[in-house]
Amino acid sequence: MISDEELDAYRLSGEKVRVIRDALQSNDVRGIILAWNETQVMVRRPNKHVVKLDRNYIFQPYSEPRKGLEDL
């Protein structure tokens, strides 16, 4: 699970993140962190839609190459 400190750093910097939900790259969510609570994170996607995602997913900067689930 991603920590509050990591989420706050992403939110303050405005850096795009990639949320890896499963092995398929097409199911990744990219966007900017808006808010979070104990179980969920709100991410604003490029099309301005806001989605709620589980904090147990893998969060990484979008500028870095995608890590596969087998790499973790």
N, C-alpha and C positions, 0 to 999 in steps of 0.2 A: 504494500500500500504506500502511496506517495505521501510524504510528510507535509505538514502545514507550512513548514519553512520553505520547502521546494515550491509549493504552490504559490506562496506569497512572492517568492523571487520571480517566478514566471509572470505573475500578475503585474508586479511593479515594473518589470522590464518591458512588458508588452510583446514579448517574444512569442512567435508562433510555435505551437507544440503539435506533436503527432501522438495520438492515442491509439495504441495497438490493442485491438480487441480480440483478434484471433490470428491464425496463420495466413489468412488472405489479405494481401496489401490493399485490395479494393475496399475492404471493410474498415480501414483506418479512418479516423476522424482527425482533421487538422483544424486548428483555430487558436483563439486567444482565451486564456483562462479569465473568467469573470468573477466567480464566487465558488464557495464550497462549504460543505458541512461534514459531519462525521462519516457519511457513507457515499456522498455524491459530489461531483464537480460539474459546474456549469461552464460550457465552452461555446463561444460565439464563432460559428463557422464563417468562411469567406462570403457566403450568400446572405449573411446577417441573421440567419436562424440560430437560435440558442438551443443546445441539447444538454440534457443531464446524463452524465456518465458515471459509472461506478468507480470509486477510488481504487479498486483492486486491479484495474487495467494498467497497462504499461504506458507511462508518460515519458516522452523524450523530446528534445528540441527538434523542430522540423528541419533545421539546417543540417543536422547530422544524418548519415546514412541509416536506413531503417534496420533495426535489430530484429532478427527473427526470433520466434519463441524458443527455438533450439539453442540460440546464442546466450540465453539468459540463465 
